Amino acid sequence: MTRKKVKLAFITNDSARKATFKKRKKGLMKKVSELSTLCGIDACAIILSPYDSQPEIWPSPLGVQRVLSQFKKMPEMEQSKKMMNQHSFLRQRIAKGNEQLEKQRKDNREREMTQVMFQGLTGRSLHGLNILDLNDIGYLIDQHLRDIHKRVDTLNKMVAHSQAAAPELLSTGESSQQADGGGFEMKVDATRKQQCFMDLMSPPENVAFGGEDMILPFGDTNHNSLWSNAYFP
């Protein structure tokens, strides 16, 4: 079973908080010991708590003093380079959360405008959209057209390659082609055209429009009324 995600919040229940402290303190000391042994580094740990009269120290008082003295000999800039307190930790988590939120907003905006675009292809009117919606749809259409042109170029190269190999097939069955009046060549051309048509008419969800490098210039994603509800009653 996967471990249940723990909510990072203060435990209000005294007994539960004390039990959690003891369990996690033991795990923290074990991890510090493993880190020092596996990686061959100098490490120490000091834990003060209201549940113990004396601080918890690893590996020993002399070991802690030795690590701290080495740390103090380092330049001041190096000492604080990767140092983190509760305030900086929270700021880092908030910044990461804002980045994820921004990315999700852009993804949702892209899906919404893509759906509106394909609804417009079925004949639905676009009169209910605002200027931001129209700009985003215009960018999507341009991006899709570029991808379609790339696919057409690829298919044309495939057809040209198959045509270059066709003389060999024609030479092996020349007598049969003369007998049926060139029907073999007509069948080959018809098969190529059908395959090209099926590739171009693939469902949109199977086409990776834009790829990972696609960046939609969508409007102010921090605006509260980001999406238009004209197409989503």
Secondary structure by P-SEA (a helix, b strand, c coil): cccccccccccccaaaaaaaaaaaaaaaaaaaaaaaaaaccccbbbbbcccccbbbbcccaaaaaaaaaaaaaccccccccccccaaaaaaaaaaaaaaaaaaaaaaaaaaaaaaaaaaaaaccccccccaaaaaaaaaaaaaaaaaaaaaaaaaaaaaaaaaaaaaaaaaacaaaaaaacaaaaaaaaaaaaaaaaaaaacccccccccccccccccccccccccccccccc
